[in-house]
Amino acid sequence: MPTDYFDLIIYTGFEYSGRNLLLTRSADAVIIVCGRMGTLNEFTIAFEDDKIIGVLEGSGGTADSIRGLIAQAHRGSGKVVYDSDPKKLVEKVITLIKKEKEQ
């Protein structure tokens, strides 16, 4: 297994669903780009945990379904921001993280 690009590797044995829980709960925010079922799982965990979520619109897959899923859920919009420009999306997410940390 190539390890040159990683600062830390944690072997949990949790499989995908456990990994998704660990990843989202340890993050300040989640950014959704394209994706399939696993991305949807990560999104729902982050949404339920009231995390800041950035969605890259126009990237396809799960990302392009998020706005509709939130509308159908009737649970409020959460802390979700959207943009089709990756740089602008990251800037929005960072701004929200900073505001949250100030409180």
C-alpha positions as CSV (number, residue, x, y, z in Angstrom):
1,M,0.0,0.0,0.0
2,P,1.5,3.4,-1.0
3,T,1.7,5.6,2.1
4,D,3.8,8.5,0.8
5,Y,0.8,10.8,0.5
6,F,-0.7,10.2,3.9
7,D,0.2,11.8,7.2
8,L,-1.8,9.2,9.1
9,I,-3.6,5.9,8.3
10,I,-6.0,4.4,10.7
11,Y,-7.1,0.8,10.2
12,T,-10.5,0.4,11.7
13,G,-12.1,-2.6,10.1
14,F,-15.3,-0.6,9.9
15,E,-15.8,-1.0,6.2
16,Y,-17.2,1.9,4.1
17,S,-20.1,2.9,6.4
18,G,-17.9,3.0,9.5
19,R,-15.2,4.9,7.6
20,N,-17.8,7.5,6.4
21,L,-18.9,8.0,10.0
22,L,-15.3,8.5,11.2
23,L,-14.4,10.8,8.3
24,T,-17.4,13.1,8.6
25,R,-17.4,13.3,12.4
26,S,-13.7,14.3,12.5
27,A,-14.1,17.0,9.9
28,D,-15.0,20.7,10.3
29,A,-16.8,20.5,7.0
30,V,-17.6,18.2,4.1
31,I,-17.4,19.1,0.4
32,I,-19.5,17.0,-2.0
33,V,-18.2,16.6,-5.5
34,C,-19.9,14.2,-7.9
35,G,-20.2,10.9,-6.1
36,R,-22.5,7.9,-5.8
37,M,-24.0,6.0,-2.9
38,G,-21.0,6.4,-0.5
39,T,-21.1,10.2,-1.1
40,L,-24.8,10.2,-0.3
41,N,-24.0,8.3,2.9
42,E,-21.3,10.9,3.8
43,F,-23.7,13.7,3.0
44,T,-26.5,12.4,5.2
45,I,-24.2,11.8,8.2
46,A,-22.8,15.3,7.8
47,F,-26.3,16.8,7.4
48,E,-27.7,15.0,10.5
49,D,-24.6,16.1,12.5
50,D,-25.2,19.7,11.5
51,K,-21.9,20.0,9.7
52,I,-21.0,22.6,7.2
53,I,-21.4,21.1,3.7
54,G,-20.2,22.5,0.4
55,V,-21.8,21.1,-2.8
56,L,-20.0,21.5,-6.1
57,E,-22.9,22.0,-8.5
58,G,-22.6,20.7,-12.0
59,S,-20.1,18.0,-11.0
60,G,-22.6,15.3,-11.6
61,G,-23.8,12.3,-9.6
62,T,-24.9,12.7,-6.0
63,A,-23.8,16.4,-5.8
64,D,-26.4,17.4,-8.4
65,S,-29.2,15.7,-6.5
66,I,-28.5,17.3,-3.1
67,R,-30.6,20.4,-3.5
68,G,-33.6,18.4,-4.4
69,L,-33.1,15.8,-1.6
70,I,-33.0,18.6,0.9
71,A,-36.2,20.1,-0.5
72,Q,-38.0,16.8,-0.4
73,A,-36.8,16.1,3.2
74,H,-38.6,19.1,4.7
75,R,-35.9,19.3,7.4
76,G,-34.6,22.8,6.7
77,S,-31.6,23.7,4.6
78,G,-28.9,22.9,7.2
79,K,-25.5,24.5,6.8
80,V,-25.2,23.7,3.1
81,V,-23.7,26.1,0.5
82,Y,-23.5,25.6,-3.2
83,D,-21.3,26.8,-6.0
84,S,-20.3,25.6,-9.5
85,D,-16.8,27.2,-9.1
86,P,-14.5,24.9,-6.9
87,K,-12.5,27.9,-5.6
88,K,-15.5,29.9,-4.6
89,L,-17.1,26.9,-3.0
90,V,-14.0,26.3,-0.8
91,E,-13.9,30.0,0.1
92,K,-17.5,29.8,1.2
93,V,-16.9,26.7,3.3
94,I,-13.8,28.2,5.0
95,T,-15.7,31.4,5.8
96,L,-18.4,29.4,7.5
97,I,-15.9,27.3,9.4
98,K,-14.2,30.5,10.7
99,K,-17.6,32.0,11.7
100,E,-18.5,28.8,13.6
101,K,-15.2,28.7,15.4
102,E,-15.6,32.4,16.5
103,Q,-18.8,31.5,18.4
